[in-house]
């Protein structure tokens, strides 16, 4: 993927295989739009905060050229 992908993962959720999976999926899904994509930001966090649990949230922001 030509665009810069920035991943921000909450502590305890940073698994190298998960980060690699996210990068591969982004490249696969957004690759055909690479000329228009300037930047991609992915944030993964825990919904429950410090309480833990399986609930996570993923926010993806894509900045496009000339929009």
C-alpha positions as CSV (number, residue, x, y, z in Angstrom):
1,X,0.0,0.0,0.0
2,X,1.5,3.3,-1.1
3,X,-0.2,5.3,1.7
4,X,1.2,5.6,5.2
5,X,-0.7,3.4,7.7
6,X,-0.5,4.4,11.3
7,X,-1.6,1.9,13.9
8,X,-2.3,2.8,17.5
9,X,-3.1,-0.2,19.7
10,X,-4.1,0.0,23.4
11,X,-1.7,-1.7,25.9
12,X,-2.4,-5.4,26.2
13,X,-3.9,-5.6,22.7
14,X,-0.6,-5.3,20.8
15,X,-0.1,-8.7,19.3
16,X,2.4,-8.7,16.4
17,X,0.3,-11.2,14.4
18,X,-2.8,-8.9,14.9
19,X,-0.9,-5.9,13.6
20,X,0.4,-7.8,10.6
21,X,-3.1,-9.0,9.9
22,X,-4.5,-5.5,10.0
23,X,-1.8,-4.2,7.6
24,X,-2.4,-7.1,5.1
25,X,-6.2,-6.5,5.2
26,X,-5.8,-2.7,4.7
27,X,-3.5,-3.3,1.7
28,X,-5.9,-5.8,0.2
29,X,-9.0,-3.7,0.6
30,X,-7.5,-0.2,-0.1
31,X,-4.8,-1.1,-2.6
32,X,-6.9,-0.4,-5.6
33,X,-7.4,3.2,-4.3
34,X,-3.7,3.7,-3.4
35,X,-3.4,6.7,-5.8
36,X,-6.2,8.6,-3.9
37,X,-5.3,7.5,-0.3
38,X,-3.0,9.9,1.5
39,X,-3.0,8.4,5.0
40,X,-4.7,5.6,7.0
41,X,-5.1,5.7,10.7
42,X,-6.2,2.6,12.7
43,X,-6.9,2.8,16.4
44,X,-7.7,-0.3,18.4
45,X,-8.8,0.2,22.0
46,X,-10.6,-1.5,24.9
47,X,-14.2,-0.5,25.3
48,X,-14.3,-1.3,29.0
49,X,-11.0,0.5,29.7
50,X,-9.1,-0.7,32.7
51,X,-11.9,-3.3,33.6
52,X,-10.7,-5.6,30.8
53,X,-13.0,-8.0,29.0
54,X,-13.3,-9.1,25.4
55,X,-14.8,-5.9,24.1
56,X,-12.6,-4.0,21.7
57,X,-13.3,-1.1,19.3
58,X,-11.5,-0.4,16.0
59,X,-11.6,3.0,14.4
60,X,-10.3,3.5,10.9
61,X,-9.8,6.9,9.3
62,X,-8.8,7.3,5.7
63,X,-7.6,10.7,4.3
64,X,-8.1,11.0,0.6
65,X,-6.3,13.3,-1.9
66,X,-8.1,16.4,-2.9
67,X,-11.1,15.9,-0.6
